[in-house]
């Protein structure tokens, strides 16, 4: 009996030892400790762009990348684009030439031809030589562009220190921006024939006299200068399908007068007039501009007999609106557009010299355009915030955008006769 009990006890102890061994083995081999460990980690490349990407990897491992052209730049880091800096669309950051290089060349000449008028009355305000410039392009589209500059009419404004229009000022348009950039394929007038009328006489292209202001002699010969360019323009492009008469600053005032002369010379002409940065200018009668600029020595016969509210066009009591109203009376088929900056410091300065009351210039601009349109004259206008002056000759022409509208696109629409809606700044 004792033997049986001892045998039974020995068997129980054996079972217990075997159980312990099995438990330890389970823990070591199968993780059977009563609390499961995490899954086994897989080391591999986790970048989907790599050649050895492992979708099962849970821990980041080494990655390898291809360099198919052997240039030392991995394919994933290549920047496609035109790598030839001689191309029009060169991309400086491009590392991989994608065959997109564009070597576009303007259809017409990129250079300006200089013309020296034979008329002995043609000269700049300091007596120096006057020249104008042209470029031949599409004979169906002719552009007459009047440049701007300073203006003066008395001892103070016509001193050398205060007049920016003495000397051969801005005579050559080579290298200018905007519509004068002849190698910019985005220029909507890139293929047009053009005559560029420089400005250096202090009389907005309208004077015809010589006066002394102290020791300073001023030759206000803007009219004979401009007429020499105008006559060349007419004779060179008598049959254009469309004529654009454009002007910036002081040239914007002149544009309207010479557009009338163009309509008189070519009665069936399809004429567009654009005023750049003079929309709020006003004369107040405190300065007599007729003797100051010799305006009675000029001839704009298209104005003869035209009256508005019982009066003819009066330089001493005129707003920018009056000129377009008179021009529309003469030729109701002319198309109008204009650009201005709401706080144009240059025009505010000249309005001050003309003794204008200190009214808000932005208000003057809007009131002027509303006045024009109230007389049945359709006009597309752009009023930009800020105090800049002039856009047609500037790289700003391609950069300005307001309310998601690009100025260059808006102007192109106007050139096409579509009369785009006004763009007037709301925070001016």
C-alpha positions in Angstrom: 0.0 0.0 0.0 2.8 2.3 0.9 4.5 1.4 -2.4 1.4 2.4 -4.3 1.1 5.7 -2.6 4.8 6.6 -3.3 4.3 5.5 -6.9 1.3 7.7 -7.2 3.1 10.7 -5.7 6.0 10.2 -8.1 3.7 10.2 -11.1 2.0 13.4 -9.9 5.4 15.1 -9.5 6.4 14.0 -13.0 3.3 15.4 -14.4 3.9 18.7 -12.6 7.5 18.8 -14.0 6.3 18.0 -17.5 3.6 20.7 -17.3 6.2 23.3 -16.1 8.5 22.3 -19.0 5.7 22.6 -21.5 4.6 26.0 -20.1 8.2 27.4 -20.3 8.6 26.0 -23.8 5.3 27.6 -24.8 6.4 30.9 -23.4 9.7 30.7 -25.3 8.5 29.4 -28.6 4.9 30.6 -29.0 4.6 33.6 -26.6 2.1 31.9 -24.5 2.7 33.9 -21.4 -0.9 34.9 -20.9 -0.3 38.4 -22.5 0.4 38.5 -26.3 3.5 40.5 -27.6 3.2 42.9 -30.7 3.5 41.6 -34.3 6.9 41.0 -35.8 8.3 44.2 -37.4 9.4 44.1 -41.1 12.3 46.4 -42.1 12.1 47.8 -45.7 11.9 50.9 -47.9 8.6 52.8 -47.3 9.0 55.5 -50.0 6.6 54.6 -52.9 8.8 56.6 -55.3 11.8 54.3 -54.7 12.7 51.3 -56.8 12.7 48.9 -53.8 9.5 50.1 -52.2 8.2 47.4 -49.8 4.4 47.7 -49.2 4.7 45.3 -46.2 7.5 47.2 -44.5 6.7 48.5 -41.0 10.1 50.0 -40.1 12.0 52.4 -42.5 14.9 50.8 -44.2 17.2 51.8 -47.0 15.7 53.0 -50.3 17.3 53.1 -53.8 16.3 55.5 -56.6 16.8 55.5 -60.3 18.9 58.0 -62.3 17.9 57.0 -65.8 19.9 59.7 -67.6 23.0 59.4 -65.4 23.2 63.1 -64.6 23.6 62.6 -60.9 20.0 63.7 -60.2 17.5 61.1 -59.2 14.5 60.8 -61.5 12.2 61.9 -58.7 14.1 65.1 -58.3 14.3 66.1 -61.9 12.4 69.3 -62.9 11.2 69.2 -66.5 11.3 72.3 -68.6 13.3 74.2 -71.2 17.0 74.4 -70.2 18.2 76.6 -73.0 18.6 80.2 -71.8 18.5 81.4 -75.4 14.8 80.2 -75.7 11.8 82.4 -75.0 10.5 80.0 -72.3 13.8 79.2 -70.5 13.1 77.7 -67.0 16.1 78.5 -64.7 15.2 75.7 -62.2 14.7 73.0 -64.9 17.2 70.1 -64.7 15.7 67.9 -67.4 15.0 69.3 -70.9 11.5 68.2 -71.9 11.7 69.4 -75.5 9.4 72.4 -74.9 11.9 75.1 -75.8 10.3 77.9 -77.8 12.4 80.0 -80.2 9.5 82.3 -81.3 10.6 85.3 -83.4 8.3 88.3 -83.9 6.8 88.4 -87.4 7.8 92.0 -87.9 10.8 94.1 -87.0 11.7 94.7 -83.4 13.5 97.9 -84.1 12.4 101.5 -84.4 13.2 103.8 -87.3 14.1 107.3 -86.5 12.7 110.2 -88.4 14.0 113.8 -88.4 11.4 116.3 -89.6 12.4 118.9 -92.2 10.1 121.5 -90.7 12.4 124.1 -89.1 9.7 124.7 -86.4 10.2 121.2 -85.1 12.3 121.2 -81.9 12.3 120.4 -78.3 11.7 123.1 -75.7 15.4 123.8 -75.3 15.9 124.2 -79.0 17.4 120.7 -79.5 16.5 118.4 -82.4 13.2 116.7 -82.4 12.7 113.2 -83.9 9.9 110.7 -84.0 10.0 106.9 -84.5 8.1 104.3 -86.5 8.0 100.6 -87.0 6.4 98.8 -90.0 4.1 95.9 -89.2 0.7 94.7 -90.2 -0.7 97.3 -92.6 -4.2 96.7 -91.4 -3.5 97.8 -87.9 -2.0 101.3 -87.3 -1.1 102.8 -83.9 -0.3 106.4 -83.3 1.1 106.7 -79.7 1.6 110.1 -78.0 4.1 110.0 -75.2 3.8 112.0 -72.0 6.0 114.1 -69.8 5.8 117.4 -67.9 3.8 120.5 -68.7 4.4 124.2 -67.9 2.8 127.6 -68.6 4.3 130.3 -66.3 7.5 131.5 -64.6 7.3 128.9 -61.8 6.4 125.8 -63.8 8.7 126.6 -66.8 11.9 127.0 -64.9 14.4 124.2 -65.6 14.1 123.0 -62.0 10.4 122.5 -62.2 9.8 121.4 -65.8 10.5 117.8 -66.7 9.9 118.5 -70.4 13.0 120.4 -71.3 15.5 118.8 -73.7 15.2 115.7 -75.7 13.1 113.9 -73.1 12.2 110.3 -73.7 13.0 110.5 -77.3 13.6 106.8 -78.1 11.1 104.0 -77.3 13.6 101.2 -77.7 13.5 98.9 -74.7 10.3 100.2 -73.3 7.5 98.0 -71.9 3.8 97.6 -72.4 2.5 98.0 -76.0 5.9 99.4 -77.0 7.7 96.2 -76.3 8.2 94.8 -79.8 9.6 91.4 -78.8 7.0 90.5 -76.2 4.7 87.9 -77.7 2.1 88.8 -75.1 1.9 92.3 -76.5 -1.6 92.6 -78.1 -0.2 95.1 -80.6 3.0 93.1 -81.3 2.3 93.0 -85.1 0.9 96.5 -85.6 2.4 99.3 -87.5 3.3 102.1 -85.1 4.3 105.7 -85.0 5.7 106.9 -81.7 5.4 110.6 -81.0 8.0 111.8 -78.4 7.2 114.7 -76.0 9.7 117.4 -75.0 7.8 120.7 -75.2 5.8 121.2 -72.0 2.5 121.8 -73.9 0.9 118.4 -74.2 1.8 118.2 -77.9 -0.4 121.3 -78.6 1.7 124.4 -78.5 3.2 126.6 -81.2 5.1 129.5 -79.7 8.4 130.5 -78.0 8.4 132.3 -74.7 11.0 133.5 -72.2 10.6 132.7 -68.5 13.3 134.7 -66.8 16.5 133.5 -68.3 14.9 130.3 -69.5 13.6 130.3 -73.2 11.0 127.6 -73.8 10.1 126.5 -77.4 6.5 125.2 -77.0 6.5 123.5 -80.4 4.4 120.4 -79.6 2.0 121.0 -82.4 4.5 121.2 -85.3 6.4 118.3 -83.8 3.2 116.1 -83.5 1.9 117.2 -86.9 5.1 116.0 -88.6 4.6 112.5 -87.1 0.8 112.7 -87.8 1.4 113.5 -91.5 3.8 110.7 -91.8 1.3 108.4 -90.1 -1.5 109.3 -92.5 0.6 109.0 -95.6 2.1 105.7 -94.5 -1.2 104.0 -93.5 -4.0 105.5 -95.6 -6.0 102.3 -95.8 -5.7 100.6 -92.4 -8.8 98.7 -91.3 -8.3 99.9 -87.7 -6.6 102.9 -86.2 -5.6 103.2 -82.6 -4.8 106.7 -81.3 -3.3 106.1 -77.8 -1.6 108.4 -75.3 -0.1 108.5 -71.8 -0.1 111.4 -69.4 0.1 114.6 -71.5 -0.1 112.5 -74.6 -3.5 111.2 -73.4 -4.9 114.7 -73.8 -3.4 115.1 -77.3 -4.7 111.7 -78.4 -8.3 113.0 -78.5 -7.4 116.1 -80.6 -5.4 114.2 -83.2 -8.0 111.4 -83.3 -10.4 114.1 -84.5 -7.9 115.2 -87.2 -7.5 111.6 -88.2 -11.3 111.2 -88.6 -11.3 114.4 -90.7 -8.4 113.2 -92.9 -9.9 109.7 -93.4 -13.6 110.0 -92.9 -14.3 106.3 -93.1 -11.6 105.4 -90.6 -12.4 102.9 -87.8 -10.8 104.8 -84.9 -10.2 103.7 -81.2 -9.0 106.3 -78.7 -7.4 105.4 -75.3 -6.5 107.9 -72.6 -3.9 106.7 -70.1 -3.8 108.7 -66.8 -5.4 112.0 -67.4 -9.1 111.2 -66.5 -9.3 113.7 -63.6 -7.5 116.7 -65.1 -9.4 120.0 -65.0 -8.6 123.6 -66.0 -10.3 126.2 -63.9 -9.9 129.4 -65.8 -7.2 130.8 -63.5 -4.5 130.2 -66.2 -4.8 131.5 -69.8 -3.3 128.6 -71.7 -3.9 130.2 -75.1 -1.0 132.7 -75.1 1.1 130.4 -72.8 1.2 127.7 -75.4 0.3 129.6 -78.6 -2.9 127.6 -79.0 -4.2 130.1 -81.5 -1.4 129.2 -83.8 -2.6 125.7 -84.1 -5.4 124.3 -86.4 -7.9 121.6 -85.4 -10.6 122.4 -87.9 -12.7 119.5 -87.0 -13.7 121.5 -83.9 -15.1 124.4 -85.9 -18.7 125.0 -85.3 -19.1 122.4 -82.5 -20.6 123.6 -79.3 -21.7 121.9 -76.0 -24.1 123.6 -73.8 -23.8 126.7 -76.0 -20.0 126.9 -75.9 -17.1 125.7 -78.0 -14.2 123.7 -76.5 -12.3 126.0 -74.1 -8.8 125.1 -73.0 -9.2 127.4 -69.9 -12.4 125.7 -68.7 -12.2 122.1 -69.7 -12.3 118.7 -68.2 -11.2 115.4 -69.7 -14.9 114.6 -70.3 -15.4 117.6 -72.5 -12.8 116.5 -75.1 -14.5 113.1 -75.6 -17.9 114.6 -75.7 -16.8 117.0 -78.5 -15.0 114.2 -80.3 -18.1 112.0 -80.2 -20.2 114.9 -81.6 -17.8 115.1 -84.6 -17.5 111.3 -85.1 -20.0 109.2 -83.1 -18.4 106.0 -84.3 -15.1 106.4 -82.4 -14.5 103.9 -79.6 -13.2 105.1 -76.2 -11.3 103.7 -73.3 -9.2 104.9 -70.5 -7.1 104.0 -67.5 -6.4 105.9 -64.3 -5.0 105.5 -60.8 -7.4 106.7 -58.1 -4.8 108.7 -56.3 -2.5 109.6 -59.2 0.1 111.8 -57.5 1.3 113.3 -60.8 -2.1 114.4 -61.9 -3.0 115.6 -58.4 0.1 117.8 -58.6 -0.8 119.4 -61.9 -4.4 119.9 -60.8 -3.0 121.8 -57.9 -0.9 124.0 -60.2 -4.1 124.7 -62.1 -5.7 125.9 -58.8 -8.2 123.1 -58.5 -9.9 122.8 -55.2 -8.7 119.9 -53.0 -11.3 117.5 -54.0 -10.7 113.7 -54.0 -9.1 112.7 -57.3 -10.9 109.4 -57.3 -14.2 111.3 -57.2 -13.0 113.4 -60.2 -12.2 110.3 -62.2 -15.6 108.7 -61.6 -17.5 111.9 -62.1 -15.7 112.5 -65.4 -16.6 109.1 -66.8 -20.2 109.3 -65.7 -20.4 112.7 -67.4 -19.1 111.2 -70.6 -21.5 108.3 -70.5 -24.4 110.6 -69.6 -24.0 112.2 -73.0 -24.5 108.8 -74.7 -20.7 108.2 -75.2 -19.9 104.5 -74.5 -16.6 104.1 -72.7 -14.7 101.3 -71.0 -12.8 102.5 -68.0 -10.3 101.1 -65.5 -9.7 102.9 -62.2 -6.9 101.3 -60.2 -6.1 101.9 -56.5 -2.9 103.6 -55.6 -0.9 106.6 -57.0 0.9 105.2 -60.0 1.0 107.2 -63.3 0.9 105.6 -66.7 0.5 102.0 -67.8 0.6 101.6 -71.6 4.4 102.0 -71.8 5.2 100.1 -68.6 5.8 96.4 -67.7 3.0 97.0 -65.3 0.8 96.6 -68.3 1.4 92.8 -68.1 1.4 92.6 -64.3 -1.7 94.4 -63.1 -4.7 92.3 -62.1 -7.7 93.5 -60.2 -10.7 91.4 -59.1 -9.2 88.4 -61.0 -9.2 90.5 -64.2 -5.9 90.9 -66.0 -5.4 94.5 -67.4 -3.7 93.2 -70.5 -6.6 90.9 -71.2 -9.1 93.7 -70.5 -7.2 96.0 -72.8 -7.0 93.4 -75.5 -10.7 92.9 -75.3 -11.1 96.7 -75.8 -8.8 96.6 -78.8 -11.1 94.0 -80.3 -14.1 96.3 -79.9 -15.8 94.2 -77.2 -16.1 97.2 -74.8 -15.3 95.3 -71.5 -17.1 96.3 -68.3 -15.6 99.0 -66.2 -13.1 97.9 -63.5 -13.3 100.4 -60.7 -11.4 99.9 -57.4 -13.5 99.5 -54.3 -10.7 100.2 -51.8 -9.1 103.2 -53.4 
